[in-house]
Amino acid sequence: MEFSENRPIYLQISDVICEKILSGELRAEDRLMSVREYGALIGVNPNTMMRTYEKLTNDGIIYNKRGIGYFVSPGARETVLANERKSFMENELPAILKRIQLLEIDPAIFLNK
């Protein structure tokens, strides 16, 4: 996995896991790799993976069964979808709309596709 220098690694890993949930590659109650296994697979320190899992746990996307491992939470897909939609509407869409306006693109062309 290649990481960008512009964003913390644990957040980039979190994004990848969330994308897998949205795509259906990971489903509710699926077990995730252990912190050490996942870290070794993608070449990051186990502490970085632990930070990722803690963030996802705090967000309600995964949960820990003590002694067994981490699992995708029921309703995780809906949680991720809601979070991603909110982020898109607040962070990405305004820039897109501004660019459309500056380039004098008729927004109706997007509705015809």
N, C-alpha and C positions, 0 to 999 in steps of 0.2 A: 504494500500500500504506500502510495506517495502522499506526503503531507505538504500543505501550504504553510508558509511562514507567517501568513497574515492572521491565522486563527489558532487558538490552542489545540494541541493534538487530541486531547480527550474529547473536545467538542466535535472535531472532525470524525472521530470514531463513533461518537454518539449519532451523528448525522447518517453515517453508513448503516448503523443498526436500524435507525428509524426508516431509512429507505427500504431496507429489507423487509420491515414490517409492512410498509405501504404496498410493496410489490407482491406481498404474499409469500415471499421466501421464508419469512418467519411468521408463525401464527400463534395465537393465544395458547398458552401452556407449553410451547416449545421450550426445551432446555437450551440455554446458551452455553458456549464453551466456558470452562473455568477461566478465571482471571489469568492464571499462568499460561494455559493453553492458547488463549486468544492473543495474549501479549507476545508469546513466542511465534505464533503464526504470522503476525503482522510486523514483528520486530520492534515492539515497544516495551518499556519497563512495566512490570506488573503493577506498580503504583499508579501509572497512567491509566491502565485498564481499570483499576479499582476506582479511580476518580470518575471514569466514564460510567461504570456500573452504579456508583453512588448517585450521579446526576440522573440517570435514567430511573433509578429507584425513587428518588425524590420527586420526579416528574410523574410517577405512577405508571411508567411504561413497562418496567420489569419489577420483579419481586424476588426476594431471597427465601428459599426454604433452607433453613439452617442445617448445615451438614450435607446438603444434597446439591445445592447450586442455585443459579439464577434462572428464572423462567420469564417468558413473555406474559405480561398481565392480561387477564380478560379485559377487553375493551381498549387494549393498547393501540390498535389501528385507529380507532375513533379519536383517541387522545392525540396521537401523532398527527392525524389529519387536521384536527382543529388547531393544533399548535402551528402547523405548517401553513395553513390558510391564513391565520392571523399574522404570522411573520411576513408572508407574501404581501398581504394587503397593506401592512404598515411600512415595510422596508423596500420591497421591490416594485410594486405596482406604481407608486407615485413617480419613480424615475422613468418607468416605461411610458406612463401617460404624458409626462413632460416631454419626453423624446418624440412621441407621436405628434404632439402639438407643435413642437419646434420644426419637425420635418413636414408639417402640414399634410399628414396622412389622414385620410378619412377613416374613422373608427369603424364605419359600416363594413369595410372590406373584411374585417375579422369575423363578423357575424355571418357572412356568406360562405365561409369555408366549412 
